[in-house]
């Protein structure tokens, strides 16, 4: 049965009628419900890698990478930018797209966002060519929040600060005092206070991280302010997942890098084009639950083409794994942990998936969103490691292409999703950021039993802007 939903937006019956006229409905498997709508300004730029944070009023603050006009996003670009938007809980755009850097300078590879205790917005972004990063602090309350795009200077609380050091895909987290913690894929760690003043100088506390592995959530803080990180440690084509724990006060090592993967690592490493049967871990995520247990998700690509994680047409992806650690079982004296002691849920193989983002859910369960050539899907893992069946949320034709499907979705704590939607199945023709709400079910068990629904509302945001003027 097909269900059509009409939604009033910006107090306008005219807008609701326009949105309804542009409505397209798909059917997805039972136990999943997802509706989504376009919130981006236009399709002139390719957008991908969204990250999102939520403020105390329930508004969403989204950052994402932008490509050059008419060009796809890839590692060879010499021009790109970071887009920032603020969106109300009902999907209305409050602050339209603001560019946070200068156009066409060097390629911006990664951006991340966190909201502080006073609803100020902290953004980090990384310049690929220059190998450095910047932090900027925004005050969205200084904008009219009427759906227009203010000048960057009018909403800047602290101007962009250049963070010294060489970075590869850095990510940030905030503590209760709005200190900013930085961790990058090449193993750089640092700490800045709420004024973006350096507190802990950039350092490399571990010796192993030498490839990035395309993590989307490599760092988490526990209730004591300690920092937990996960990273890829490679020897030729043998890449394992390493875990480490740092003191959040001064960055000293509490648990040195420790291999997470249980299976022995002394097997065939393969060649330049194949991984062989040795572990080749990518797309790793780390989350700390309400009991300070550490949840890990990663993809192991052994026995698959080594470049498949970047390839639209390659055949296979790899196996998705989940594990759980209890760092309190270690003496935290700065040496490596005994993984057989601190691992409370052993490596659980969840299925043939890739392009993973994972987030903490209700009752310390883990929500995992992953991309395949078929599209974006969801799976839930309970605190004990029990997984629900995978459910397809969006098809490849709607949401993904070769580049942006590395990062299938950014998720707010209430289940709201943000991800790139490619126009005409061609990233070079531009892509928008869309916002959706997925029904994930309750607790650590299965998903919703509501009828499956997939709604795409096209053009509503553009009409909102025109009406605002």
Secondary structure, 3 states (H helix, E strand, C coil): CCCCCCCCECCEHHHHHHHHHCEEEECCCCCCEEEEEECCCCCCEEEEEEEEEECCCCCEEEEEEEEEECCCCCCCCCCCEEEEEEECCCCCEEEEEEECCCCCCCCEEEEEEEECCCCCEEEEEEECCCCEEEEEEECHHHCCCCCCCCCHHHHEEEEEEEECCCCCCEEEEECCCCCEEEEECCCCEEEECCCCCEEEEEECCCCCCCECCCCCECEEECCCCCEEEEEEEEECCEEEEEEEEECCCCCCEEEEEEECCCCCCCCCCCCCCECCCCCEEEEEEEEECCCCCEEEEEEECCCCECCHHHCCCCCCCCEEEEEEECHHHCCCCCCECCHHHHEEEEEEEEECCEEEEEEECHHHCEEEEEEECCEEEEEEECCCCCECCCEEEEEHHHHCCCCHHHCCCEECCCCEEEEEEEHHHCHHHCEEEEEEEEECCCCCCCCCCCCCCEEEECCHHHHHHHHHC
